[in-house]
Amino acid sequence: MNFDFEHDLDRHGTNSIKWDLYGEDVLPMWVADMEFAVPPAVTEAIRRRLDHPIFGYQIDAPSLRGVIAERMAQRYGWEVDPDWVVILSGLVNGLNLVIYSATASGDAVLIMPPIYPPFMRACQNFERPIQYVSLVSVSDGHILRYELDREALAAAITPQTRLLMLCNPHNPVGRVFTRAELEFIAELCERHDLLICSDEIHSDLVFTGYRHIPIASLSPEIERRTVTLLAASKTFNMPGLVCSAAIVPDEKLRARLKDVSHGFGILPNAFGYVATEAAYREGQPWLDALLAHLEKNRDSVVDFVETRMPQIFATRPEGTYLTWLDCRALGLENPQRFFLEQAKVGLNDGVPFGPGGQGFVRLNFGCSQDMLMKALSQMAEQLENRE
Ligand SMILES: Cc1ncc(COP(=O)(O)O)c(C=O)c1O
């Protein structure tokens, strides 16, 4: 079956934050949703659900929990009991729930920036001190690559540290952490008795040559101390349907997380529920085609930046549809504002991604080649105009 990733749909009038935040003359390459129609099976499932005109509260039904458990076994050889799966609304709810349920006042949280801003926000919401251990960047020619700072990570842990928050694959630097890196983190957490909150929302979006490994799958000891958060929403382009899942093997922690979730009124959305199940059951051909398209776009960004914007250093993402661009050598006060105002391209400013974000922007390449090339050309032209 052929899927069309080359013709952009007009999204005006759909209440899209990505398209409606800036003016109509701006090409939005920022917030992480893509320009593609969801798999046909998802639309069908929602249509079938619409045939019943009552949209009551949803129960945490065994069917979706079972599909998620099966997926973990098939893709990663990780045996998950469906009872460990807790269905939530958006995944950011999950980050907040874990901080609130698994830590107490005074407990500190280890975070490796630059990182998706809600990681920091979740800690701030409940006044948990953050211990930052920045990823280190190593340039390989024109490519920017980030790695764990193992020594700094080990040195940062104090008696107050209770939880390590992992983003794998990593937004915004696009790393898919290797088994050796995950084992290092796991060993450290075991040695210091830390819990792990692992956001694996981008785990289906991994390119040729790389393999996602859920950190919880490393061993029963790590599984017990980990909450894995995932969703079909990034993969199948439906974050507006707000449905995600937490896999919580530890019974006590799971009971606490469920209780807090009920207390906050976090309930799955009726359409998100059926859409997620349909995507996981029937979306693989669409996902295979999507990955080929995204990989092509990823390579186009790398080539374009190297040839037309050589003062910028770009990551070559191993996963995700996000590129992280180091614009510091351009000498701009605020590269996000420059590209927005001059090039009419909307990017994410690096600053909210925490330490190491200043002077960077994040570009979303989940769109047609046409839209991508147009945005990159507009950026390059404005840089050339300055020279
Ligand atoms: C790492 C990561 N976690 C969570 C989310 C958002 O999840 P949700 O929209 O389900 O709250 C994103 C969205 O970009 C993300 O990149």
The ligand as an ORCA input file, in Angstrom:
! r2SCAN-3c Opt
* xyz 0 1
  C      10.066     13.399     24.844
  C       8.631     13.815     24.787
  N       7.800     13.470     25.781
  C       6.497     13.827     25.767
  C       5.972     14.580     24.733
  C       4.541     15.025     24.741
  O       3.664     14.047     25.052
  P       2.114     14.368     25.185
  O       1.741     15.272     24.058
  O       1.459     13.030     25.085
  O       1.894     14.994     26.518
  C       6.819     14.983     23.688
  C       6.302     15.834     22.611
  O       7.018     16.397     21.833
  C       8.169     14.575     23.707
  O       9.016     14.908     22.729
*
